[in-house]
Amino acid sequence: GVAVSQANGSSLYVAPSDITVDHNAGDGLLQITSNTAWEVGEILGGITVTPSSGVGNTSVLYTYPANETDRTALRSVSFRTTDLAKIAVFTIAQLPEGEINY
């Protein structure tokens, strides 16, 4: 995306914004880029995030459980600036066992 800087506006970006993984449980790092305080908003699908809040640019560790269903599991975490001006979402598409992510 294109980053537009505003001298007095809140900014919040998460990278990567979406990944596809196999059925196994796993973890990884996200990079939060922000000019202000932020926090985790909504979590869907059992992801854990550490730390769950911060100020400015921060590396965040996420973990997710195995997908034990026969369909793709969608998991997500939304981050928001504490002034609620900006939201950024990280999404995991987790394939079921037996499907290979090429």
N, C-alpha and C positions, 0 to 999 in steps of 0.2 A: 504493500500500500504506500501511498504518498503521505509523508509526515508534514503537516502544516503546523508551524510553530506560532503560538500566540504568546505575547509577552506576559499576559496575565491569565492565560487559560490553563486548565489542567490537561495533562497528557498521560496516556496509559496505553502501552502496547505489550503484547506477550508473544514470544517467539520460542519454539515454533507455535503456530496457531492451531495446527491440526496434524495428526499422525495416524498411520495405520499400522497395527501390530498383530502378531499372531495370538493364538488362544492362551498362551502362558501368561502368568502374572509377571509384572515387571515394574521398572521404575525409570526415571530419567530426570533431566534438569530442564527447567524453563528459565528464560531470561525475561524478567519484568523490566521495562524501560518506562520510567515515569519521572515527573518533576514535582511530585507531591506524595502525600501519604495515600496508601492503598490497602485494600483488604480483600479477602476471599468473600464472594457473595454466595451464589448457589452452587452446590456440588451435586451432580447426578452420576449414579453408577459406581459409587464406592471408591472414588479416588481420594487419597489423602494428600495434603499439601503442607509442606514445612519450609519456611514459616508461613502462617496464614495471614500475615499482615506485615507491612513494612513502610519505609519511607524512601522514595527515590528508586534508583536502579538496584535490583536484587536478583540473585540466583535462587530459584525455588526448586526444591526436590518434590517430585510427585511419585506416588506408587499407585498401582491398580491391581485388582484381583484377576484371577484366571476367568476366562469365559467358558463356562461349563454348559452352555446352551448349544443348540444346533443352528443358531443364526447370529449374524453380526451384532455385537453389543456396542451401543453408543454411550460413551461416558464423557462428561464435560465438567469443567470448572469455570465459573465466571469470576473475574476479578473486577473490582470497582474502585474508583478513587473515593476517599472517605467523604468528599463533598458531593458524591453521587453524580458528578458531571460526566464521567467517562466509564465505559464498560469494555472489557476485553475478554474474549472467551477462548479457552483451550479445549479442543475436542479430540477424543480418541475413538477411532473406529477399530474395534477388536474382532478379528475374524474368528469363526468357530473352529474347533479342532478338525483337521482334515482339509482345510483350505489353506493355500499357500499364498503369501503376499509376494508377488514378483516385482 
